[in-house]
Amino acid sequence: MKKKVIVVTGAAGFIGSHLCESLYNDGFEIVGIDNLITGRLENLASLLGSPGFKFIQIDVSEPVRSVERGAWSVEREAEVVAVVHLASPASPKDYLAHPIETLRTGSFGTYYALELARSSSARFLLASTSEVYGDPLKHPQDESYWGNVNPIGPRSVYDESKRFAEALTMAYHRKYRVDTKIARIFNTYGPRMRLEDGRALPNFFSQSLKNEPISIYGDGKQTRSFCYIDDMVQGLLKLLWSGENEPINLGNPEEVSILQLASEIKELSLSSSEFKFLPPAEDDPSKRRPDISRAEKVLGWKPTVTRTVGLARTMEYFKSIIR
């Protein structure tokens, strides 16, 4: 029998590493791909050196012509059953520092990943984002909403790369009948988030645990919805093995203001930090909450980890890495 292989791009990232572990534990062999711009090998510590796990450090937007199948190295005797495309800088700090790389990953990287899926007759999952909705005029956001995105603003390098990736994915589905899936991922948190990630939650934990001023951009009334990593992985797995081809929101519909989140983390950390209000970030969405009705109906999925439990688990992780 051929080995059942799943190729995961962005494997050394926060979500990618958790997903690789889950797929590996389900009995699949994994080819993990990452250029390590934002990913970290220590995220894959439980898998590196394990039989059936192979890590390749390459840029997904650059084809490697010397290998045997598609852009990336997969043995001929292996059957690629799925390609999961998670590669991309995901925090504003990262994609603003790497704007061209982000656009290339969403375009060329998605193309090469789709080509591998097509040539292998494998299913394909794109990790898209709630950022395709931009600063939404509809609340909560369901999958039928086309979004309110500034196509030339600083955040557009991420927003538009994902919107293009979705368009390319659906084109492959319609023209080549590739069994594609699109996950519109809302804010996700948990262990393995980078301390220097730049997003609100790791910033709040870092500053609270160090008793430093807690940075609030704007008035803190902007809202987000935070999904714990274990729930997100289960949602991605259910979508990957489903028969669904249209985009599906994956996130926690419990909405919280940024100021409330900062207060909860400060209290949890027993911190003496004070809040420091800074000018708002450009094009920062004022609200964000997913309508997950389709995920509940089509996938039978909804988050189960409460924010209280998830934040406590995440705090223990950050405490372990803050020196």
Number of C-alpha atoms within 10 A of each C-alpha: 6 9 15 16 24 26 27 26 29 29 33 31 28 24 25 26 26 21 24 28 19 16 18 18 10 9 11 18 23 25 22 22 25 25 19 16 15 19 24 19 16 13 21 22 12 10 19 14 11 11 9 16 19 17 20 14 14 15 20 26 22 14 15 15 11 10 12 12 16 20 19 22 18 20 13 11 10 15 18 25 17 24 26 27 27 26 29 30 24 20 16 19 13 19 21 18 12 16 18 14 21 25 24 19 25 31 20 17 25 26 19 20 25 28 20 23 25 21 12 18 17 21 22 29 27 27 21 28 22 25 25 24 22 24 18 21 15 15 12 15 21 20 18 8 14 15 19 15 20 14 13 9 11 15 22 22 22 30 26 22 23 27 22 18 25 27 12 17 24 21 14 19 19 12 8 11 12 23 23 31 28 26 24 23 22 23 22 20 21 24 20 21 21 18 16 11 16 14 17 17 23 20 19 28 25 22 21 25 21 17 16 16 15 23 18 20 18 17 13 18 15 17 18 22 20 25 26 24 25 20 18 25 20 17 24 26 15 17 25 24 14 14 14 16 19 13 21 28 25 34 28 27 21 14 15 18 18 23 20 13 20 22 18 16 23 22 13 16 22 12 17 13 18 15 17 12 14 12 9 13 11 9 14 14 18 16 22 27 25 25 19 21 18 16 20 16 10 14 20 12 20 20 20 11 15 13 19 11 11 18 23 14 14 21 20 13 15 20 14 9 11 11 6
